[in-house]
Amino acid sequence: MLESRTKSMMRKIVTCWMIFMLLGFLWVAQPGTAAADPFSESEAAASLTIRAGYSDGAFTEMKVFTDNDFAGAFQREYSFMDSMPSPCMDAVTGILLTDLLSEAGIDFDKINSFAFYTTDVPNRPYKTLDKSFLYLPRFYYPNEMKYWNSNTCNFLSEDSVTDFTYKAVEDAIQVYPMICVSDNWVRGAMEPDFSTQDDSTKYRLAIGQPYNDPAEITAPYSIKWIYQIDVTLIGASPSNGGSASGGSTPIVSVSGVSLDKSADVLNVGSTSQLTATVVPESASNKAATWKSSNDAVATVSDAGLVTAVAPGSADITVTTIDGGKTAACAVTVNPATATTVPGSDAQVNIPEGALNGITGLNDIAGHWAESSIKKLAALGAVGGYPDGSFKPDKFITRGEFVTVLVKAFKLAPEGGKAFADTANHWAKESIATAAFHGIVSGYDETTFGPDDLITREQMAAMIVKAVKLNTVTEETDYADNANISDWAREAIATATRNKIMNGYPDNTIRPRGNATRAETVAVILNATGGKPS
């Protein structure tokens, strides 16, 4: 009888211990749990204060946000990996962190890091994140759960051979850090569910997953119950010899804005840069938004670059974030002339001196493709953006790649194959020229997909045809060789055999991954020997 009671008691103890461990394990799997105590709870933050300062000085309160300031919140899809690990789909409602910083009068370019304070962690930040980490290229992966293997805890098949990562990230959508007033995350869901929202975690940070590792555990960065964000600026405080900027000076409100042009006339396919001047010069927040009254006639970028789309008229308006001050330019678009060359993200004129350090391409210093970018830019085949950046790690579309390819090989315009989806596209002429020379053929007789992100195997196929290399049939020995599409095997083998394309340090070629602007530059420069023909 005693032995029976002893066994029964032991079973109860073991059961209780297992339940405790399970509860602790489930807590660990929760996103954004702030405190170390697994049973910690807290109230939602009543407001969000953003302060700014320097690491060697005090922080100044820039703005206090309440729910009323989130009246313009919008819905966005995010995915993240919790610590089980397991994919989670998140339906969030909030405002981009960059927009909140602008409203607080903080210059994004001067930010070094962010310290996040939560209601359940007293007297210290719960987590501090560098801007460079927070604003890595991050994405929502819509096919993640579909190809997740809960047995292997990654995207590998049961035999750990077949890698479905490339399928999980197909149609990936870039997302940016957002502060949410409500959300609904579901572990193991196939897609986000906006039918219900939970505001008990506000204010919460949503950041998305890194572009190169959808399996990385990112739940710890979904910080909830944020009541304060301290923004550390680059440099030293004015009292210690630094320059006055950001949160170390009083907030100066915007009193007006003007444009360098009140009217402009463009031809279809051409572009024009508008420059806004915000007054006073000392205004704390000079950020502004741009809008076209008719995108079918003319579009405008976030930097004020106007692109003529079709004949007609449109008003381009700039509006300051602070104060809502506006200015407008009346744009008239005429039909294209024979000398009009369509513009795109792939090619923008480089300011004089951009390649000798005077101005331009300000984000390639130290990048692995810096030398290649400068060489190809000097040859006029590729350029930067109006703000002087190149964005080397940004993905490139099929239309953009073909445009750079045609420029690099100096192919004369030809009336080649006309695809139904390129008839009114800015890259129509380049795509037709490439088709004439047998470089591209499209998905089918009528579809080219000019705005689709180009894959590395598609890039290989085009570049091999452009160089007119004799194809090789030997198999490559990359770890992900099985992921290469049958139609692209010879092109991949030929491009790598001729040292036009290279694999990654982990011995993968990532054939179905999207190509970046830097990779495009390197491949084309390798193909032309640094001297486009």
KACORHU-V414089 format. One record per run of one state. SS is the DSSP state (H for helix, E for strand, C for the rest). FROM is the first residue (numbers start at 1). LEN is the number of residues. If there is no record, write none. Layout:
ss:SS from:FROM len:LEN
ss:SS from:FROM len:LEN
This chain:
ss:C from:1 len:1
ss:H from:2 len:27
ss:C from:29 len:19
ss:E from:48 len:6
ss:C from:54 len:5
ss:E from:59 len:7
ss:C from:66 len:1
ss:H from:67 len:4
ss:C from:71 len:3
ss:E from:74 len:9
ss:C from:83 len:3
ss:E from:86 len:11
ss:H from:97 len:7
ss:C from:104 len:4
ss:H from:108 len:3
ss:E from:111 len:8
ss:C from:119 len:8
ss:E from:127 len:4
ss:H from:131 len:4
ss:C from:135 len:3
ss:E from:138 len:3
ss:C from:141 len:4
ss:H from:145 len:3
ss:C from:148 len:1
ss:E from:149 len:1
ss:C from:150 len:4
ss:E from:154 len:1
ss:C from:155 len:1
ss:E from:156 len:1
ss:C from:157 len:6
ss:E from:163 len:1
ss:C from:164 len:1
ss:H from:165 len:4
ss:C from:169 len:4
ss:E from:173 len:3
ss:C from:176 len:2
ss:E from:178 len:10
ss:C from:188 len:10
ss:E from:198 len:1
ss:C from:199 len:5
ss:E from:204 len:3
ss:C from:207 len:2
ss:E from:209 len:2
ss:C from:211 len:8
ss:H from:219 len:3
ss:C from:222 len:4
ss:E from:226 len:8
ss:C from:234 len:4
ss:H from:238 len:3
ss:C from:241 len:5
ss:H from:246 len:3
ss:C from:249 len:7
ss:E from:256 len:4
ss:C from:260 len:3
ss:E from:263 len:5
ss:C from:268 len:3
ss:E from:271 len:3
ss:C from:274 len:2
ss:E from:276 len:4
ss:C from:280 len:8
ss:E from:288 len:5
ss:C from:293 len:5
ss:E from:298 len:3
ss:C from:301 len:4
ss:E from:305 len:4
ss:C from:309 len:3
ss:E from:312 len:9
ss:C from:321 len:5
ss:E from:326 len:9
ss:C from:335 len:9
ss:E from:344 len:1
ss:C from:345 len:2
ss:E from:347 len:1
ss:C from:348 len:6
ss:H from:354 len:3
ss:C from:357 len:13
ss:H from:370 len:9
ss:C from:379 len:16
ss:E from:395 len:1
ss:C from:396 len:1
ss:E from:397 len:1
ss:H from:398 len:11
ss:C from:409 len:11
ss:H from:420 len:3
ss:C from:423 len:5
ss:H from:428 len:9
ss:C from:437 len:16
ss:E from:453 len:1
ss:C from:454 len:1
ss:E from:455 len:1
ss:H from:456 len:12
ss:C from:468 len:13
ss:H from:481 len:3
ss:C from:484 len:2
ss:H from:486 len:12
ss:C from:498 len:16
ss:E from:514 len:1
ss:C from:515 len:1
ss:E from:516 len:1
ss:H from:517 len:12
ss:C from:529 len:5
